[in-house]
Amino acid sequence: MPEAKSPRAAVILAAGQGTRMKSPLPKVLHPVGGRAMLDRAIDAAERLGCERIVVVVGTHSPSVGEHVVKRLGEASVAVQDPPMGTGHAVLAAKEALAGFDGDVLITYADVPLLDAPQIEPLFALRGEGADVAVLGFEAKDPSAYGRLVVSGGGVLEAIVEAKEATPEQLAITACNSGVMAAPSGLLFELLAQVRNDNAKGEYYLTDVVGLARAAGRTARVGFASEDDVMGVNSQSELADAERVFQTRTRSRLMAEGVSMIAPETVWFSWDTVVEAGVRIEPNVVFGPKAKVESGAWIRAFSHIEGAVVKPGAHVGPYARLRPGAEIGPDAHIGNFVEVKNVKVGQGAKANHLAYLGDGEVGAKANIGAGTIFCNYDGFDKARTVVGAGAFVGSNSSLVAPVSIGAGAYTGSGSVITKDVADNALAFERGPQTEKPGWAERFREAKRARKGLK
């Protein structure tokens, strides 16, 4: 029988001050793909099946701790005060892991592209007998990274920080990502032995490997790509991570059958769902919680967030779908149309210059140019319901709460404040008055006043 999988926990280090970001927003709360880097690290730990997740925070950014409490609860917060290195940070999580007997993963809140598939090999190494498993990468420019000193048979002997390395060690291109897995008892036993007699006067997590080897324990290395373990410490590095995320997402979606004629101009969020057979024109942005189903056509310069687009629907160009919008099969939402919290029925059309907020549009209804759902009175939102097959004339203002019956018409330029019965015509406008010759008399008077011939 296969050996039972050891329980898993994760310690996520998030106590860095992030001063190089030069931002009032704490570094680990900056988003990549519309998702805070810290949340991305938590997501990875959850996908790995970690039954306990502890986030180590600093005292300088209370909002980070608040963010963790809101998502995971108070028991998942450990405070490092004062900051004295990565080894000291992991020790800060010891109390929160009291009673846990299993493998502990140590990872980082500012490594946004690292996900469960890249980390899983560490647990495989643990299952094969390694007491300590470290995630490494081959660096194009290894200058500032800690080096992985590996002996015959792939055994990891030590991790040497660049400032402590000999010239021979600096020639090594296999570098340390900082991500590590070890059994909880051994991990904290070794951390208790770490000393700070180094160039920075800090307690290095990396010393765990050398201590393990000195105690006769085994350490091995798994490898990820350099992009997978990319750390973010500045705004430019944040942009680099975003670029990698977007490039990967575009490539994946096109491989799955999504058409993009200018993929480099289309931007996705971490949870965007786009099915095979969707066409996306240039300069489209997907915010969080967007789903586009097969056969839909998203035209240029549209923004979609928190919305669902059903098969065969057309959106854009220059359309905005906000949270709660659901665009039904074969419906058309055209240029400069904004839809918020409205279900648009099958085959319905709002082709130009409209705002549809809070309500419902029935199947095959037509919303004329310049139509506004007047949904907000300064205090409360109210709904507008347009029945199936109704025709809303151009420049209509529908003052919610109000219903337009199935098959009904509203006259162009009307302000509709009362419900309209099925198949009725409703209009509200003053009578047109015409004054013959008025325009010529007006021009003559103006010319005379200005002394013009």
C-alpha positions in Angstrom: 0.0 0.0 0.0 1.3 3.5 -0.7 2.4 5.5 2.3 -0.2 7.9 3.6 0.4 11.5 2.7 1.8 13.5 5.6 -0.4 16.5 6.8 0.7 19.8 5.4 0.9 23.3 6.8 2.2 26.5 5.3 4.1 29.5 6.7 3.9 32.5 4.4 6.4 35.3 5.1 4.8 38.7 4.7 6.7 40.9 7.2 8.9 42.8 4.8 8.5 46.5 4.8 8.5 46.9 1.0 10.1 50.4 1.2 11.3 50.1 -2.5 7.6 50.1 -3.6 7.3 53.7 -2.4 3.6 53.2 -2.0 1.1 53.6 0.9 -0.3 50.2 0.0 1.7 47.4 1.7 3.8 45.5 -0.8 2.1 42.2 -0.4 -1.3 43.7 -1.0 -0.3 45.0 -4.5 -2.2 42.9 -7.1 -0.9 40.8 -10.0 -3.7 39.8 -12.3 -6.2 41.7 -10.1 -5.3 39.5 -7.1 -3.3 40.7 -4.1 0.1 38.9 -4.0 -0.6 37.7 -0.5 -3.9 36.1 -1.6 -2.1 34.4 -4.5 0.3 32.8 -2.0 -2.6 31.7 0.2 -4.4 30.3 -2.8 -1.3 28.2 -3.6 -1.2 26.8 -0.1 -4.8 26.0 -0.1 -4.5 24.2 -3.5 -1.6 22.2 -2.0 -4.0 20.9 0.7 -2.4 22.7 3.6 -4.6 22.3 6.6 -3.0 25.1 8.5 -1.8 28.4 7.0 0.1 30.9 9.1 1.1 34.3 7.7 4.0 36.1 9.4 3.4 39.9 9.4 5.2 42.9 10.7 4.0 45.7 13.0 4.6 48.4 10.4 1.6 47.3 8.2 -1.4 46.5 10.3 -3.6 46.3 7.2 -1.7 43.1 6.2 -2.7 41.4 9.4 -6.3 42.6 9.0 -6.4 41.2 5.5 -5.3 37.8 6.8 -7.8 37.8 9.7 -10.6 38.6 7.3 -9.7 35.7 5.0 -8.3 33.0 7.4 -9.0 34.2 10.9 -6.9 35.4 13.8 -5.2 32.1 14.4 -3.5 32.4 11.1 -1.6 35.6 12.0 1.9 35.5 13.6 3.8 38.8 14.2 7.6 39.2 13.8 8.8 42.0 16.0 11.4 43.1 15.5 12.4 41.8 12.0 15.6 39.8 12.3 15.8 37.7 9.2 13.9 34.9 7.5 14.8 32.2 10.1 13.5 34.5 12.9 10.3 35.1 10.9 9.6 31.3 10.6 10.2 31.0 14.3 7.5 33.6 14.9 5.0 31.0 13.5 6.0 28.3 15.9 3.2 29.0 18.4 0.6 29.2 15.7 1.6 25.7 14.6 1.6 24.2 18.1 0.4 20.6 18.0 0.9 20.3 14.3 2.7 17.1 13.2 3.5 17.1 9.5 5.3 18.8 6.7 5.7 22.6 6.9 6.0 24.6 3.7 7.8 28.0 3.9 6.9 30.4 1.1 6.6 34.1 0.5 3.8 36.6 0.0 5.8 38.6 -2.6 6.4 35.7 -5.1 3.1 36.0 -7.0 3.7 33.6 -9.9 4.5 30.5 -7.7 1.6 28.1 -7.6 0.8 24.6 -6.4 2.2 22.7 -9.4 5.7 24.3 -9.0 5.7 23.6 -5.2 4.3 20.0 -5.2 7.7 18.5 -6.1 9.1 19.5 -2.7 6.5 17.3 -1.0 7.4 14.5 -3.5 11.1 14.8 -2.4 9.9 14.6 1.2 8.0 11.5 0.4 11.1 10.0 -1.2 13.1 10.4 2.1 14.5 13.9 2.0 14.4 15.5 5.4 14.6 19.0 3.9 13.5 19.9 0.4 14.4 23.2 -1.2 13.1 24.8 -4.3 15.8 26.1 -6.6 16.1 27.7 -10.1 18.8 28.4 -12.7 19.4 32.1 -12.7 20.4 34.0 -15.8 22.2 36.5 -13.6 22.9 34.8 -10.2 24.8 37.7 -8.7 22.6 38.6 -5.7 21.1 35.2 -5.0 22.0 32.5 -2.5 23.8 29.6 -4.2 22.9 25.9 -3.9 25.9 23.9 -3.1 25.1 20.4 -4.4 27.3 17.3 -4.1 27.3 14.0 -5.9 24.0 12.3 -6.2 22.1 15.6 -6.1 22.4 16.1 -2.3 22.1 19.7 -1.2 25.0 20.4 1.2 24.4 24.0 2.0 22.8 27.3 0.8 25.4 30.1 0.8 24.3 33.8 0.7 26.0 35.8 -2.0 27.7 38.1 0.5 29.1 35.0 2.3 30.1 33.0 -0.8 33.6 32.2 -2.0 34.6 33.0 -5.6 34.1 29.3 -6.5 30.6 29.3 -4.9 29.7 32.6 -6.7 30.3 30.7 -10.0 27.3 28.4 -9.3 24.2 29.3 -11.3 21.8 27.1 -9.3 20.1 29.5 -6.9 17.8 29.4 -3.9 14.2 30.6 -4.2 13.8 30.6 -0.4 10.9 28.1 -0.6 11.4 25.1 1.6 9.6 22.1 3.1 10.6 20.1 6.2 8.8 18.2 9.0 7.6 20.5 11.7 9.6 19.0 14.6 12.9 19.0 12.7 12.3 22.5 11.2 11.9 24.2 14.6 14.7 22.1 16.1 17.1 23.3 13.5 15.9 26.9 13.6 16.7 27.0 17.3 20.3 26.4 16.4 20.6 29.2 13.8 23.0 32.0 14.7 23.3 35.5 13.4 27.1 35.7 13.0 26.9 36.9 9.4 27.4 40.1 7.3 23.8 41.2 8.0 23.5 40.1 11.6 20.3 38.2 10.8 19.0 34.7 11.4 19.0 33.1 7.9 16.5 30.4 7.1 19.0 29.0 4.7 21.3 27.9 7.5 18.8 25.1 8.2 20.3 23.1 5.3 23.8 23.2 6.6 22.6 22.3 10.1 20.6 19.4 8.8 23.5 18.0 6.9 25.8 18.4 9.9 23.2 16.3 11.9 23.3 13.6 9.2 20.0 14.6 7.7 19.4 14.6 3.9 18.5 17.7 1.9 17.5 17.7 -1.8 16.5 20.3 -4.4 13.6 20.6 -6.7 13.7 23.1 -9.5 11.2 25.7 -10.9 11.7 28.3 -13.6 13.2 31.7 -12.8 9.9 33.4 -13.7 8.0 31.0 -11.3 10.0 32.2 -8.3 10.2 35.9 -9.4 10.1 38.1 -6.3 8.6 41.6 -6.3 10.3 44.4 -4.4 9.7 47.4 -6.6 7.0 48.8 -8.9 9.1 47.8 -12.0 9.3 44.2 -10.7 5.6 44.3 -10.1 5.1 45.3 -13.7 7.5 42.4 -14.7 5.4 39.9 -12.8 2.2 41.3 -14.4 3.7 40.9 -17.8 4.6 37.3 -17.2 1.2 36.6 -15.8 -0.6 38.2 -18.8 1.7 36.4 -21.3 1.0 33.0 -19.8 -2.7 33.6 -19.6 -2.9 34.7 -23.2 -0.9 31.7 -24.4 -3.1 29.3 -22.4 -6.3 30.7 -23.6 -5.3 30.7 -27.3 -4.1 27.1 -26.9 -7.6 26.4 -25.5 -9.3 27.9 -28.6 -9.8 31.6 -27.8 -9.2 33.9 -30.8 -7.2 37.1 -30.2 -5.8 39.0 -33.2 -3.7 41.2 -30.9 -3.2 39.2 -27.7 -0.6 41.6 -26.3 -3.3 44.3 -26.0 -5.8 42.1 -24.1 -5.6 42.0 -20.3 -7.0 39.3 -18.0 -7.6 38.9 -14.3 -6.6 35.9 -12.2 -10.1 34.4 -12.3 -11.2 35.3 -15.9 -13.0 32.5 -17.6 -13.1 32.6 -21.4 -14.3 29.5 -23.3 -13.1 28.1 -26.5 -14.7 29.8 -29.6 -14.7 33.3 -28.1 -13.4 36.1 -30.3 -11.6 39.0 -28.5 -10.6 42.1 -30.5 -7.8 44.4 -29.4 -7.6 46.5 -26.2 -10.1 44.6 -24.1 -9.7 44.5 -20.3 -11.2 41.8 -18.1 -11.6 42.7 -14.4 -12.2 40.1 -11.7 -15.1 37.6 -11.9 -15.7 37.9 -15.7 -17.0 34.9 -17.7 -17.4 34.8 -21.5 -19.0 31.7 -23.0 -18.3 30.0 -26.3 -19.3 31.9 -29.4 -19.4 35.3 -27.9 -17.6 38.2 -29.6 -15.9 40.9 -27.5 -15.1 43.9 -29.6 -12.4 46.4 -29.2 -11.9 48.8 -26.2 -14.4 47.0 -23.9 -14.2 46.5 -20.2 -15.8 43.5 -18.5 -15.9 42.9 -14.8 -18.1 40.8 -12.6 -20.2 40.0 -15.6 -21.3 36.9 -17.7 -21.5 37.0 -21.5 -23.6 34.1 -22.9 -23.0 32.3 -26.3 -23.4 34.3 -29.4 -23.6 37.6 -27.7 -21.8 40.7 -29.1 -20.2 43.2 -26.7 -18.7 46.5 -27.8 -16.8 48.2 -29.2 -16.3 50.6 -26.3 -18.8 48.8 -24.0 -18.6 48.5 -20.2 -20.0 45.6 -18.3 -20.1 46.0 -14.6 -20.8 43.5 -11.8 -24.1 41.7 -12.0 -24.4 42.2 -15.8 -25.6 39.1 -17.6 -25.7 39.4 -21.4 -28.0 36.7 -22.8 -27.4 34.5 -25.9 -27.2 36.5 -29.1 -27.8 39.8 -27.3 -26.0 42.9 -28.5 -24.4 45.5 -26.2 -22.9 48.2 -28.5 -20.7 51.2 -28.4 -20.7 53.4 -25.3 -23.3 51.2 -23.5 -22.8 50.6 -19.8 -24.6 47.7 -18.1 -24.6 47.2 -14.3 -26.6 44.5 -12.5 -29.0 43.9 -15.4 -30.0 40.6 -17.0 -30.3 41.2 -20.7 -32.4 38.6 -22.4 -31.8 36.5 -25.5 -31.5 38.5 -28.7 -32.1 41.8 -27.0 -30.2 44.9 -28.2 -28.8 48.1 -26.8 -26.6 49.2 -29.6 -25.5 52.7 -28.6 -25.1 55.3 -25.9 -27.1 53.8 -23.1 -26.9 53.2 -19.4 -28.7 50.1 -18.1 -28.5 49.8 -14.3 -30.4 47.5 -11.9 -33.1 45.7 -13.7 -33.9 43.3 -16.5 -34.4 43.5 -20.3 -36.5 40.9 -21.9 -35.8 38.7 -24.9 -35.6 40.6 -28.2 -36.3 44.0 -26.6 -34.7 47.0 -28.3 -33.2 49.8 -26.2 -32.8 53.0 -28.3 -29.7 55.2 -28.3 -29.4 57.6 -25.3 -31.7 55.5 -23.0 -31.1 55.8 -19.3 -32.3 53.6 -16.5 -32.6 56.2 -13.8 -31.9 53.7 -10.9 -30.7 55.9 -8.1 -32.4 58.6 -6.1 -29.4 59.6 -4.0 -30.2 57.0 -1.3 -31.6 53.8 -2.8 -31.4 51.8 -6.0 -34.5 50.7 -7.8 -35.2 48.3 -10.7 -36.3 48.9 -14.2 -37.9 46.0 -16.1 -38.3 46.0 -19.9 -40.5 43.2 -21.2 -39.8 40.9 -24.0 -40.1 42.4 -27.5 -40.5 46.0 -26.1 -39.1 49.0 -28.0 -37.7 51.8 -25.9 -37.4 54.9 -28.1 -34.2 56.9 -28.3 -33.3 59.3 -25.5 -35.8 57.8 -23.1 -35.4 58.1 -19.4 -36.9 55.3 -17.4 -37.3 56.4 -13.8 -37.2 53.4 -11.5 -39.0 51.6 -10.2 -40.8 51.1 -13.4 -41.9 48.4 -15.8 -42.3 48.5 -19.6 -44.7 45.8 -20.7 -44.0 43.1 -23.2 -44.2 44.4 -26.8 -44.8 48.0 -25.5 -43.3 51.1 -27.1 -42.0 54.3 -25.5 -41.8 57.4 -27.6 -38.4 59.0 -28.2 -37.4 61.7 -25.7 -39.9 60.5 -23.1 -39.4 60.5 -19.3 -41.3 57.4 -18.2 -42.3 57.4 -14.5 -45.3 55.0 -14.6 -45.6 51.4 -15.6 -46.5 50.8 -19.2 -48.9 48.0 -20.1 -48.1 45.2 -22.6 -48.3 46.4 -26.2 -49.1 50.0 -25.2 -47.4 53.2 -26.5 -46.3 55.5 -23.8 -44.8 59.0 -24.4 -44.3 62.1 -22.4 -43.3 65.3 -24.1 -44.5 68.8 -24.5 -46.4 69.7 -27.7 -44.2 71.0 -30.5 -44.7 74.7 -31.3 -43.7 76.3 -34.6 -43.3 80.0 -35.3 -43.1 80.7 -39.0 -40.3 83.2 -40.0 -38.9 83.4 -36.5 -35.4 82.2 -37.4 -35.0 84.9 -40.1 -36.3 87.7 -37.8 -33.9 86.4 -35.1 -30.9 86.6 -37.4 -31.8 90.1 -38.7 -32.1 91.4 -35.1 -28.7 89.9 -34.2 -27.0 91.4 -37.3 -28.5 94.8 -36.6 -27.2 94.7 -33.0 -23.7 93.9 -34.2 -23.8 96.4 -37.1 -23.4 93.7 -39.7 -24.8 93.8 -43.2 
